[in-house]
């Protein structure tokens, strides 16, 4: 598999958001705007707790 989608909990507002683990641009929380993922050229540097992996069917 080339990459997975993961669920991350925002450290500021505690809302959950699904992001691509190899994000190529910064991903902000949809509720408060806190940056959840920073691109690194591979797997993104994540802020907040990873609470799950979205399974493909």
Biopython code that builds the backbone (N, CA, C, O; Angstrom):
import numpy as np
from Bio.PDB.StructureBuilder import StructureBuilder

atoms = [
    (1, "UNK", "N", (0.848, -1.179, 0.000)),
    (1, "UNK", "CA", (0.000, 0.000, 0.000)),
    (1, "UNK", "C", (0.893, 1.241, 0.000)),
    (1, "UNK", "O", (1.898, 1.275, 0.710)),
    (2, "UNK", "N", (0.545, 2.242, -0.773)),
    (2, "UNK", "CA", (1.341, 3.447, -0.916)),
    (2, "UNK", "C", (1.199, 4.400, 0.258)),
    (2, "UNK", "O", (2.103, 5.199, 0.500)),
    (3, "UNK", "N", (0.123, 4.346, 0.977)),
    (3, "UNK", "CA", (-0.115, 5.232, 2.107)),
    (3, "UNK", "C", (-1.475, 4.959, 2.701)),
    (3, "UNK", "O", (-2.332, 4.350, 2.062)),
    (4, "UNK", "N", (-1.672, 5.412, 3.926)),
    (4, "UNK", "CA", (-2.935, 5.179, 4.615)),
    (4, "UNK", "C", (-3.524, 6.495, 5.085)),
    (4, "UNK", "O", (-2.826, 7.503, 5.199)),
    (5, "UNK", "N", (-4.798, 6.469, 5.350)),
    (5, "UNK", "CA", (-5.445, 7.594, 5.998)),
    (5, "UNK", "C", (-5.513, 7.275, 7.484)),
    (5, "UNK", "O", (-5.814, 6.145, 7.870)),
    (6, "UNK", "N", (-5.232, 8.272, 8.317)),
    (6, "UNK", "CA", (-5.226, 8.075, 9.756)),
    (6, "UNK", "C", (-6.107, 9.126, 10.417)),
    (6, "UNK", "O", (-6.310, 10.213, 9.876)),
    (7, "UNK", "N", (-6.623, 8.790, 11.587)),
    (7, "UNK", "CA", (-7.422, 9.726, 12.361)),
    (7, "UNK", "C", (-6.530, 10.330, 13.434)),
    (7, "UNK", "O", (-5.881, 9.614, 14.197)),
    (8, "UNK", "N", (-6.505, 11.665, 13.481)),
    (8, "UNK", "CA", (-5.657, 12.395, 14.426)),
    (8, "UNK", "C", (-6.543, 13.266, 15.301)),
    (8, "UNK", "O", (-7.474, 13.901, 14.806)),
    (9, "UNK", "N", (-6.258, 13.300, 16.611)),
    (9, "UNK", "CA", (-6.973, 14.169, 17.534)),
    (9, "UNK", "C", (-6.200, 15.463, 17.695)),
    (9, "UNK", "O", (-5.004, 15.441, 17.986)),
    (10, "UNK", "N", (-6.873, 16.591, 17.510)),
    (10, "UNK", "CA", (-6.245, 17.909, 17.631)),
    (10, "UNK", "C", (-5.824, 18.149, 19.081)),
    (10, "UNK", "O", (-6.623, 17.930, 19.992)),
    (11, "UNK", "N", (-4.581, 18.596, 19.316)),
    (11, "UNK", "CA", (-4.139, 18.845, 20.684)),
    (11, "UNK", "C", (-4.799, 20.076, 21.320)),
    (11, "UNK", "O", (-4.799, 20.200, 22.544)),
    (12, "UNK", "N", (-5.354, 20.978, 20.524)),
    (12, "UNK", "CA", (-5.980, 22.186, 21.067)),
    (12, "UNK", "C", (-7.452, 21.989, 21.396)),
    (12, "UNK", "O", (-7.871, 22.252, 22.523)),
    (13, "UNK", "N", (-8.256, 21.525, 20.418)),
    (13, "UNK", "CA", (-9.704, 21.451, 20.616)),
    (13, "UNK", "C", (-10.225, 20.028, 20.765)),
    (13, "UNK", "O", (-11.413, 19.830, 21.017)),
    (14, "UNK", "N", (-9.350, 19.033, 20.612)),
    (14, "UNK", "CA", (-9.669, 17.612, 20.779)),
    (14, "UNK", "C", (-10.670, 17.061, 19.762)),
    (14, "UNK", "O", (-11.268, 16.012, 19.995)),
    (15, "UNK", "N", (-10.858, 17.758, 18.636)),
    (15, "UNK", "CA", (-11.698, 17.203, 17.575)),
    (15, "UNK", "C", (-10.859, 16.203, 16.781)),
    (15, "UNK", "O", (-9.632, 16.293, 16.766)),
    (16, "UNK", "N", (-11.514, 15.259, 16.126)),
    (16, "UNK", "CA", (-10.817, 14.260, 15.333)),
    (16, "UNK", "C", (-10.934, 14.601, 13.861)),
    (16, "UNK", "O", (-11.970, 15.077, 13.398)),
    (17, "UNK", "N", (-9.858, 14.351, 13.132)),
    (17, "UNK", "CA", (-9.843, 14.628, 11.695)),
    (17, "UNK", "C", (-9.046, 13.527, 11.003)),
    (17, "UNK", "O", (-8.044, 13.051, 11.536)),
    (18, "UNK", "N", (-9.491, 13.127, 9.824)),
    (18, "UNK", "CA", (-8.798, 12.116, 9.035)),
    (18, "UNK", "C", (-7.856, 12.805, 8.067)),
    (18, "UNK", "O", (-8.260, 13.707, 7.332)),
    (19, "UNK", "N", (-6.584, 12.375, 8.067)),
    (19, "UNK", "CA", (-5.558, 12.956, 7.191)),
    (19, "UNK", "C", (-4.780, 11.831, 6.514)),
    (19, "UNK", "O", (-4.756, 10.700, 7.001)),
    (20, "UNK", "N", (-4.149, 12.151, 5.391)),
    (20, "UNK", "CA", (-3.304, 11.188, 4.691)),
    (20, "UNK", "C", (-1.954, 11.167, 5.391)),
    (20, "UNK", "O", (-1.383, 12.223, 5.662)),
    (21, "UNK", "N", (-1.433, 9.970, 5.689)),
    (21, "UNK", "CA", (-0.195, 9.887, 6.462)),
    (21, "UNK", "C", (1.016, 10.434, 5.722)),
    (21, "UNK", "O", (2.025, 10.750, 6.351)),
    (22, "UNK", "N", (0.939, 10.554, 4.396)),
    (22, "UNK", "CA", (2.038, 11.116, 3.608)),
    (22, "UNK", "C", (1.613, 12.451, 3.000)),
    (22, "UNK", "O", (1.811, 12.693, 1.809)),
    (23, "UNK", "N", (1.029, 13.308, 3.828)),
    (23, "UNK", "CA", (0.520, 14.603, 3.365)),
    (23, "UNK", "C", (1.641, 15.421, 2.726)),
    (23, "UNK", "O", (2.743, 15.501, 3.268)),
    (24, "UNK", "N", (1.356, 16.025, 1.576)),
    (24, "UNK", "CA", (2.363, 16.817, 0.859)),
    (24, "UNK", "C", (2.195, 18.312, 1.099)),
    (24, "UNK", "O", (2.948, 19.121, 0.556)),
    (25, "UNK", "N", (1.213, 18.678, 1.907)),
    (25, "UNK", "CA", (1.031, 20.078, 2.304)),
    (25, "UNK", "C", (0.550, 20.085, 3.753)),
    (25, "UNK", "O", (0.085, 19.066, 4.264)),
    (26, "UNK", "N", (0.664, 21.235, 4.406)),
    (26, "UNK", "CA", (0.231, 21.320, 5.794)),
    (26, "UNK", "C", (-1.277, 21.096, 5.878)),
    (26, "UNK", "O", (-2.037, 21.561, 5.029)),
    (27, "UNK", "N", (-1.694, 20.377, 6.916)),
    (27, "UNK", "CA", (-3.106, 20.105, 7.143)),
    (27, "UNK", "C", (-3.498, 20.780, 8.446)),
    (27, "UNK", "O", (-2.900, 20.528, 9.493)),
    (28, "UNK", "N", (-4.520, 21.650, 8.373)),
    (28, "UNK", "CA", (-4.995, 22.371, 9.553)),
    (28, "UNK", "C", (-6.273, 21.732, 10.080)),
    (28, "UNK", "O", (-7.041, 21.139, 9.324)),
    (29, "UNK", "N", (-6.490, 21.860, 11.383)),
    (29, "UNK", "CA", (-7.716, 21.384, 12.005)),
    (29, "UNK", "C", (-8.885, 22.164, 11.423)),
    (29, "UNK", "O", (-8.824, 23.387, 11.304)),
    (30, "UNK", "N", (-9.940, 21.462, 11.064)),
    (30, "UNK", "CA", (-11.111, 22.100, 10.471)),
    (30, "UNK", "C", (-11.898, 22.919, 11.489)),
    (30, "UNK", "O", (-12.695, 23.773, 11.100)),
    (31, "UNK", "N", (-11.692, 22.680, 12.780)),
    (31, "UNK", "CA", (-12.437, 23.386, 13.813)),
    (31, "UNK", "C", (-11.688, 24.632, 14.296)),
    (31, "UNK", "O", (-12.247, 25.729, 14.296)),
    (32, "UNK", "N", (-10.417, 24.466, 14.709)),
    (32, "UNK", "CA", (-9.702, 25.589, 15.326)),
    (32, "UNK", "C", (-8.546, 26.130, 14.489)),
    (32, "UNK", "O", (-8.027, 27.204, 14.797)),
    (33, "UNK", "N", (-8.127, 25.424, 13.443)),
    (33, "UNK", "CA", (-7.061, 25.901, 12.574)),
    (33, "UNK", "C", (-5.663, 25.492, 12.983)),
    (33, "UNK", "O", (-4.706, 25.853, 12.298)),
    (34, "UNK", "N", (-5.500, 24.751, 14.076)),
    (34, "UNK", "CA", (-4.178, 24.282, 14.509)),
    (34, "UNK", "C", (-3.596, 23.350, 13.444)),
    (34, "UNK", "O", (-4.323, 22.527, 12.887)),
    (35, "UNK", "N", (-2.311, 23.461, 13.154)),
    (35, "UNK", "CA", (-1.676, 22.605, 12.151)),
    (35, "UNK", "C", (-1.515, 21.195, 12.709)),
    (35, "UNK", "O", (-0.899, 20.995, 13.755)),
    (36, "UNK", "N", (-2.079, 20.219, 11.991)),
    (36, "UNK", "CA", (-2.034, 18.821, 12.427)),
    (36, "UNK", "C", (-0.936, 18.026, 11.748)),
    (36, "UNK", "O", (-0.407, 17.086, 12.341)),
    (37, "UNK", "N", (-0.576, 18.378, 10.510)),
    (37, "UNK", "CA", (0.426, 17.615, 9.766)),
    (37, "UNK", "C", (1.353, 18.562, 9.014)),
    (37, "UNK", "O", (0.910, 19.501, 8.351)),
    (38, "UNK", "N", (2.655, 18.293, 9.133)),
    (38, "UNK", "CA", (3.683, 19.040, 8.404)),
    (38, "UNK", "C", (4.325, 18.078, 7.401)),
    (38, "UNK", "O", (4.732, 16.984, 7.791)),
    (39, "UNK", "N", (4.428, 18.454, 6.120)),
    (39, "UNK", "CA", (5.038, 17.561, 5.129)),
    (39, "UNK", "C", (6.543, 17.408, 5.370)),
    (39, "UNK", "O", (7.210, 18.348, 5.801)),
    (40, "UNK", "N", (7.063, 16.216, 5.087)),
    (40, "UNK", "CA", (8.490, 15.953, 5.287)),
    (40, "UNK", "C", (9.138, 15.311, 4.069)),
    (40, "UNK", "O", (10.349, 15.088, 4.073)),
    (41, "UNK", "N", (8.372, 15.010, 3.034)),
    (41, "UNK", "CA", (8.899, 14.297, 1.883)),
    (41, "UNK", "C", (8.615, 12.811, 1.956)),
    (41, "UNK", "O", (8.823, 12.088, 0.982)),
    (42, "UNK", "N", (8.144, 12.354, 3.094)),
    (42, "UNK", "CA", (7.734, 10.964, 3.310)),
    (42, "UNK", "C", (6.489, 11.005, 4.172)),
    (42, "UNK", "O", (5.523, 11.699, 3.853)),
    (43, "UNK", "N", (6.515, 10.259, 5.265)),
    (43, "UNK", "CA", (5.394, 10.331, 6.196)),
    (43, "UNK", "C", (5.394, 11.697, 6.862)),
    (43, "UNK", "O", (6.447, 12.215, 7.234)),
    (44, "UNK", "N", (4.211, 12.277, 7.010)),
    (44, "UNK", "CA", (4.082, 13.613, 7.584)),
    (44, "UNK", "C", (4.429, 13.606, 9.064)),
    (44, "UNK", "O", (4.234, 12.604, 9.752)),
    (45, "UNK", "N", (4.946, 14.734, 9.552)),
    (45, "UNK", "CA", (5.204, 14.937, 10.967)),
    (45, "UNK", "C", (3.882, 15.380, 11.584)),
    (45, "UNK", "O", (3.381, 16.459, 11.266)),
    (46, "UNK", "N", (3.316, 14.562, 12.459)),
    (46, "UNK", "CA", (1.979, 14.811, 12.995)),
    (46, "UNK", "C", (2.033, 15.444, 14.372)),
    (46, "UNK", "O", (2.888, 15.107, 15.192)),
    (47, "UNK", "N", (1.110, 16.365, 14.617)),
    (47, "UNK", "CA", (0.892, 16.910, 15.943)),
    (47, "UNK", "C", (-0.421, 16.333, 16.428)),
    (47, "UNK", "O", (-1.369, 16.217, 15.652)),
    (48, "UNK", "N", (-0.493, 15.976, 17.671)),
    (48, "UNK", "CA", (-1.706, 15.360, 18.193)),
    (48, "UNK", "C", (-1.558, 13.851, 18.229)),
    (48, "UNK", "O", (-0.564, 13.298, 17.759)),
    (49, "UNK", "N", (-2.541, 13.206, 18.784)),
    (49, "UNK", "CA", (-2.515, 11.759, 18.967)),
    (49, "UNK", "C", (-3.201, 11.045, 17.813)),
    (49, "UNK", "O", (-4.298, 11.416, 17.398)),
    (50, "UNK", "N", (-2.537, 10.016, 17.303)),
    (50, "UNK", "CA", (-3.129, 9.174, 16.266)),
    (50, "UNK", "C", (-4.070, 8.211, 16.970)),
    (50, "UNK", "O", (-3.654, 7.439, 17.834)),
    (51, "UNK", "N", (-5.345, 8.264, 16.594)),
    (51, "UNK", "CA", (-6.341, 7.426, 17.281)),
    (51, "UNK", "C", (-6.831, 6.256, 16.447)),
    (51, "UNK", "O", (-7.571, 5.408, 16.947)),
    (52, "UNK", "N", (-6.426, 6.195, 15.172)),
    (52, "UNK", "CA", (-6.853, 5.070, 14.359)),
    (52, "UNK", "C", (-6.374, 5.154, 12.933)),
    (52, "UNK", "O", (-5.902, 6.194, 12.472)),
    (53, "UNK", "N", (-6.504, 4.034, 12.239)),
    (53, "UNK", "CA", (-6.158, 3.945, 10.818)),
    (53, "UNK", "C", (-7.436, 3.583, 10.070)),
    (53, "UNK", "O", (-8.151, 2.658, 10.455)),
    (54, "UNK", "N", (-7.713, 4.315, 9.005)),
    (54, "UNK", "CA", (-8.904, 4.050, 8.196)),
    (54, "UNK", "C", (-8.603, 2.869, 7.287)),
    (54, "UNK", "O", (-7.668, 2.911, 6.488)),
    (55, "UNK", "N", (-9.392, 1.831, 7.413)),
    (55, "UNK", "CA", (-9.181, 0.606, 6.642)),
    (55, "UNK", "C", (-9.854, 0.714, 5.280)),
    (55, "UNK", "O", (-10.984, 1.192, 5.178)),
    (56, "UNK", "N", (-9.167, 0.272, 4.239)),
    (56, "UNK", "CA", (-9.740, 0.223, 2.891)),
    (56, "UNK", "C", (-10.487, -1.094, 2.724)),
    (56, "UNK", "O", (-10.068, -2.125, 3.249)),
    (57, "UNK", "N", (-11.580, -1.053, 2.000)),
    (57, "UNK", "CA", (-12.354, -2.288, 1.783)),
    (57, "UNK", "C", (-12.182, -2.761, 0.386)),
    (57, "UNK", "O", (-12.752, -3.784, 0.007)),
]
sb = StructureBuilder()
sb.init_structure("model")
sb.init_model(0)
sb.init_chain("A")
sb.init_seg("    ")
for serial, (resi, resn, name, xyz) in enumerate(atoms, 1):
    if name == "N":
        sb.init_residue(resn, " ", resi, " ")
    sb.init_atom(name, np.array(xyz, "f"), 0.0, 1.0, " ", f" {name:<3s}", serial, name[0])
structure = sb.get_structure()
